[in-house]
Amino acid sequence: MIIQSLLHKPILWILDGITVQNSLLVDKPSEFLTRKWTKELDYQLKKELWRHTSNRISVRFEYEWRDADNPNQWMRTHGNEHWEFDDNGLMRIRDMSANDYPIQESECRYCNLA
């Protein structure tokens, strides 16, 4: 898939300070993302660029989604993400930290855009 073709092999993913290697996330990112997006309904994302260099990008992100296991429950996720790319432009490192918390639909900033 397209996602796998954009990733350097091997890739290092760091999620909330935990290094992830030899997992579904690293070995089969498209399967990982399919599971994630199956759970996170009506996903609406906003990213803000913090800083970049020739091979690194840092962003702040926030997104809202409904939980597939409880479709009446809206969630907000926010955090920071840092990417590093190799000389061919493929992602070599992804370092992400995020927090999820429940919100009321009336608190949605982006969910009404779906």
N, C-alpha and C positions, 0 to 999 in steps of 0.2 A: 504494500500500500504506500501511498504518498508519504504518510507520517514516518514510516520506517526508512524511507529513502533519504530523509532529511537529518537522520541521526548518525553521528560518528560511531563506529564500532571499535572498542566497547565504549559505552556511554556511562557516565556517573551521574546518578540522580540523587539529590539530597532533599528530603522532604521533612520539614519541621526538625531539622538537625539530625535526622537519621539517614545514614548513607544506605542507599538501596542498590544492591547488585545481585545478579543472578535471580531475578524475580520476574513475574509477569510484566511488571512495569518496564523493566529494562529489556527483557528478551522479546516481548510481544506488546509494544506500546499501543498498537491499534486495538488489541483486545482489552487492555487496561482502560483505554479511553472509551471504548464502547460500553463497558460496564459502568464507568463513571457517568456517562451521559444518559444511560438507561435509568439510573437512579435520580439524576438531577434534571427534572422536567422544567421546561420553559426557562432555560438557562439564559441569562442576560448578563453580559460582561462589560466592564469598563476598566481600561488600563491607562495609566499615566506614566510616561517616560520620566525616569529620574536622571539617569546618566548613561552615557555610552562612550566606548572607545572603539578602536578598530576591530576588536574581536569580542567585546563584552557589552551586554545590555542589562540595565537594572530598571525594573518597573514596580510600581505599586498597583495592586489590582483590587477590585471589589466586584462581586457578582451575587445575583439573587437567583433562587431556584426553588421549585416545589419538590418535596421529597416523594418519590414514587411509592414508598411504603406508607405514606400518610399525605395524600395529595392536597389536603386542606392546609398543610403546614408549609409556610414559606420559610426559607432560610437565607441568611446573608453570610457570605464568605469574604474575608478580606485578608490581605497579606502583602508580602514582598516576593519578588522573583528575580533571580539573577541567572543569565545565560552566558556561556562562553562557547565560542566557535573555533573550529580548527582552521587551518590554512585553506581548506576547500569550501569553507562556509557551512560545514555540517556542525550541528550542536554536539559539543563534547561534554559539557557539564551543565546541569540544570539544578539550581539550589533554590528551593521554595519553602516558605513558611507561611501558614495560613491558619485562620481561626474561623470556625463555623458557629453560628448561633441562630436560634429561632427568632422570627419576627412576625408581627401581624401583617396581614395584607395591606392594611392602611399605612404601614411604615415603609412600604416598598418605594424605592427610588427608581427602579428600572423594570419591575415585574409587569407593569401595565403596558410596557412597550412590546410584549410578546404577541 
